[in-house]
Each structure stands twice: as structure tokens, then as C-alpha cells.
Amino acid sequence: MDFFFLCYYYFLAEAFIDYNSFGLLYEQINTTLFGDEENFLEPISQASFLEYIHTKIFFMMMILLTLSAVYIRLNTGSSKLFWLNMMMINALFMLLALALSYFTHSLFIYLYILTILSYGTLVLLYMVAILSMES
């Protein structure tokens, strides 16, 4: 049970870091990606953007692979495996939405915000509640 609270605190820390470095609201993310001429803020460079995406991929892989190893050890049912798969798909959509918003159109920022909120809170809280009832 302590492991799942540590995972939850990890997602809270990740949300805090995203809020301070990249932003969690539409205007903050839009300013980070594309800059703001009125406030003399430059947009993020492609190298910095790709570095950000790759670090997100690395940390998501680590937490999701750790969670899947725990699920395999617990021998859980298919419904809990479904939620783990949904979490992985949501993580992929989050990164894809951010890349699409940077390279194509800024409206994909809304999809990024939706996926980052559901990835960090709703799915993880459900998994923690289900697995804490088993132990």
C-alpha cells in the first residue's frame, strides 16, 4: 500500500514540476510552446521540446513498467489490467497531443491538458483504491 501512495506522490510531484516548468493551463502551455511577443518571451526551441518529450517518455516508462510488474506479482484480474492498459494508452495520447500541438495546431493543447489530468489523478486514484482494498 505504501508503494501506491509513493506513486501518487510521484504524480503530484510531476504535476507540480509540469506546472512550474511547462504549465498546466492553456495560456501557460501556449506561451511556453509559441512564445509571447507582447511580453518578449521566446518560444521553446525544438531541441528543448524534444528533450522534454524524451524525459517524459523515460519517466512514464519507468513508472508504468514498475506498476505492471506489481500487477503481475499480485496476479490481478482482467479489469485491473484494463486500467493499467488505459493508463499506458493515455500516456501515449498525452505525448502525442503535445507533439501535435507544437508541430501542427495549438488546439491540441486542450487534449494534452485533458490527458495529463486524467493520467495523473483519476486512473491512479482508482488503481490505488482497488489495490488497497485487496491488501
Backbone torsions as a table, in degrees:
resi	resn	phi	psi	omega
1	MET	NA	-34.7	178.1
2	ASP	-63.6	-33.8	179.4
3	PHE	-60.6	-40.3	-176.8
4	PHE	-72.5	-33.5	174.2
5	PHE	-69.6	-33.9	174.6
6	LEU	-64.7	-39.1	176.3
7	CYS	-64.4	-40.8	178.9
8	TYR	-64.1	-42.6	177.5
9	TYR	-66.2	-31.6	174.7
10	TYR	-62.3	-45.1	179.6
11	PHE	-66.9	-35.3	174.6
12	LEU	-64.3	-42.4	178.1
13	ALA	-65.5	-37.8	178.1
14	GLU	-65.8	-39.7	177.1
15	ALA	-65.3	-39.1	178.2
16	PHE	-64.7	-42.1	179.0
17	ILE	-67.1	-41.6	176.8
18	ASP	-62.4	-38.9	179.5
19	TYR	-63.9	-42.0	-177.3
20	ASN	-79.3	-30.1	-175.8
21	SER	-99.1	-41.5	-173.7
22	PHE	-114.3	-35.3	-179.9
23	GLY	107.7	152.5	176.6
24	LEU	-118.4	-10.6	178.5
25	LEU	-102.5	159.6	-174.9
26	TYR	-57.8	-48.4	-177.1
27	GLU	-64.8	-38.1	179.0
28	GLN	-65.2	-45.8	-179.7
29	ILE	-67.5	-40.2	178.4
30	ASN	-62.9	-40.8	177.8
31	THR	-67.5	-39.0	179.0
32	THR	-65.9	-43.0	-176.9
33	LEU	-74.5	-44.1	-169.9
34	PHE	-113.9	-5.3	179.6
35	GLY	79.2	178.5	179.2
36	ASP	-144.2	113.5	-176.5
37	GLU	-69.9	-33.4	-178.0
38	GLU	-67.1	-35.2	-179.6
39	ASN	-100.1	8.4	178.8
40	PHE	58.4	41.8	177.2
41	LEU	-103.3	127.6	-179.7
42	GLU	-83.5	150.3	176.7
43	PRO	-72.2	163.1	178.1
44	ILE	-70.9	140.6	179.5
45	SER	-77.1	162.1	179.8
46	GLN	-64.2	-35.7	179.4
47	ALA	-65.0	-43.0	178.2
48	SER	-67.3	-37.7	178.5
49	PHE	-64.7	-45.3	179.1
50	LEU	-66.5	-34.5	175.3
51	GLU	-63.9	-42.5	178.5
52	TYR	-62.0	-45.9	-179.5
53	ILE	-61.9	-43.3	-177.3
54	HIS	-69.5	-35.6	175.7
55	THR	-68.6	-36.7	176.1
56	LYS	-63.2	-41.4	178.3
57	ILE	-61.5	-44.4	-178.5
58	PHE	-62.1	-49.4	-178.2
59	PHE	-68.1	-35.5	176.6
60	MET	-66.3	-40.2	177.1
61	MET	-61.0	-42.8	-177.8
62	MET	-64.2	-46.5	-177.3
63	ILE	-71.2	-38.3	-179.3
64	LEU	-72.2	-36.9	176.6
65	LEU	-69.0	-35.2	176.0
66	THR	-65.8	-43.2	177.9
67	LEU	-64.4	-39.8	179.2
68	SER	-67.7	-34.0	175.6
69	ALA	-65.4	-38.3	176.9
70	VAL	-65.3	-42.4	179.3
71	TYR	-64.3	-37.8	178.3
72	ILE	-64.9	-40.5	179.1
73	ARG	-67.1	-34.2	-179.0
74	LEU	-80.2	-12.7	-179.8
75	ASN	54.4	55.4	-177.0
76	THR	-80.7	167.9	-178.9
77	GLY	-78.4	179.6	-175.2
78	SER	-71.9	-25.8	-179.1
79	SER	-68.0	-37.7	178.3
80	LYS	-74.0	-32.3	175.1
81	LEU	-66.8	-33.0	175.7
82	PHE	-60.4	-42.8	-178.9
83	TRP	-68.7	-34.0	175.8
84	LEU	-66.2	-41.2	177.0
85	ASN	-65.6	-38.5	176.9
86	MET	-63.8	-36.5	178.0
87	MET	-65.3	-40.5	178.0
88	MET	-66.3	-42.6	178.7
89	ILE	-64.9	-39.8	178.3
90	ASN	-63.9	-38.6	177.7
91	ALA	-64.4	-39.3	177.2
92	LEU	-65.7	-42.3	178.0
93	PHE	-64.1	-34.1	179.8
94	MET	-62.9	-47.7	-179.8
95	LEU	-69.3	-37.6	178.4
96	LEU	-65.8	-40.7	178.9
97	ALA	-64.8	-39.0	178.7
98	LEU	-67.3	-40.9	178.0
99	ALA	-66.0	-40.8	178.1
100	LEU	-65.5	-37.2	178.9
101	SER	-68.7	-31.5	179.6
102	TYR	-76.6	-40.5	-172.9
103	PHE	-97.0	-20.3	-177.3
104	THR	-117.8	-72.1	-173.9
105	HIS	-144.3	147.5	-175.3
106	SER	-75.6	-9.0	178.6
107	LEU	-67.9	-19.8	177.8
108	PHE	-70.2	-8.8	176.6
109	ILE	-63.4	-35.7	178.6
110	TYR	-63.4	-40.0	176.8
111	LEU	-65.7	-38.0	177.2
112	TYR	-62.2	-44.5	-180.0
113	ILE	-64.1	-42.7	178.5
114	LEU	-62.0	-44.1	-177.7
115	THR	-72.3	-35.2	-179.7
116	ILE	-70.0	-34.5	178.0
117	LEU	-71.7	-42.7	-179.9
118	SER	-72.8	-31.9	179.2
119	TYR	-65.8	-42.0	-173.7
120	GLY	-86.6	-23.8	-172.7
121	THR	-116.9	-62.5	-169.8
122	LEU	-64.5	-49.9	-176.3
123	VAL	-68.4	-43.4	-178.3
124	LEU	-67.5	-39.5	177.1
125	LEU	-63.0	-38.2	177.8
126	TYR	-64.3	-44.1	-179.7
127	MET	-65.9	-39.9	178.4
128	VAL	-64.2	-41.6	-179.1
129	ALA	-65.5	-43.0	-179.1
130	ILE	-66.6	-46.1	-176.3
131	LEU	-75.5	-26.1	176.6
132	SER	-73.1	-25.4	176.1
133	MET	-71.8	-28.1	-178.9
134	GLU	-74.3	-32.8	-175.0
135	SER	-91.2	NA	NA
